[in-house]
Amino acid sequence: MICLEPWLNLPDTVGERKEFFRKAGVVCVPPKGKKIFMRKITYYE
C-alpha cells in the first residue's frame, strides 16, 4: 500500500517559527474556493 498526502509546503528552516499559513509553499484557498493540483505518478516494476 502506498499513501500519498497532498502536502506542498517545505520544511521549516532551523530556528524559524512562523504561523502555518505564512510558511513557504503553503497555499491558502478561501472558503468555497477551488485550487487544482496535478501529480504524475509513474510505477516501475
C-alpha positions as CSV (number, residue, x, y, z in Angstrom):
1,M,0.0,0.0,0.0
2,I,1.2,3.5,-0.8
3,C,-0.2,6.6,0.9
4,L,0.2,9.9,-0.9
5,E,-0.6,13.0,1.0
6,P,-1.3,16.3,-0.8
7,W,1.5,18.2,1.0
8,L,3.1,21.1,-0.8
9,N,5.0,23.2,1.6
10,L,8.6,22.9,2.6
11,P,10.0,22.0,6.0
12,D,10.9,24.9,8.4
13,T,14.4,26.3,8.4
14,V,16.3,25.7,11.6
15,G,15.2,28.2,14.2
16,E,12.3,29.6,12.0
17,R,8.9,29.8,13.7
18,K,6.2,31.2,11.5
19,E,2.4,30.8,11.6
20,F,1.5,27.8,9.3
21,F,-0.2,29.9,6.6
22,R,2.9,32.2,6.3
23,K,5.3,29.3,5.7
24,A,6.9,28.9,2.3
25,G,4.9,26.8,-0.1
26,V,1.6,26.9,1.8
27,V,-1.3,27.6,-0.4
28,C,-4.4,29.1,1.2
29,V,-7.8,28.5,-0.6
30,P,-10.6,30.7,0.6
31,P,-14.0,29.2,1.7
32,K,-15.8,27.8,-1.3
33,G,-12.7,28.5,-3.3
34,K,-11.0,25.9,-5.5
35,K,-7.4,25.1,-6.4
36,I,-6.4,22.2,-8.7
37,F,-3.1,20.5,-8.3
38,M,-1.8,17.8,-10.6
39,R,0.6,15.0,-9.8
40,K,2.1,12.4,-12.1
41,I,2.9,9.1,-10.7
42,T,4.9,6.5,-12.6
43,Y,5.1,3.0,-11.4
44,Y,8.1,0.8,-12.3
45,E,8.1,-2.9,-12.0
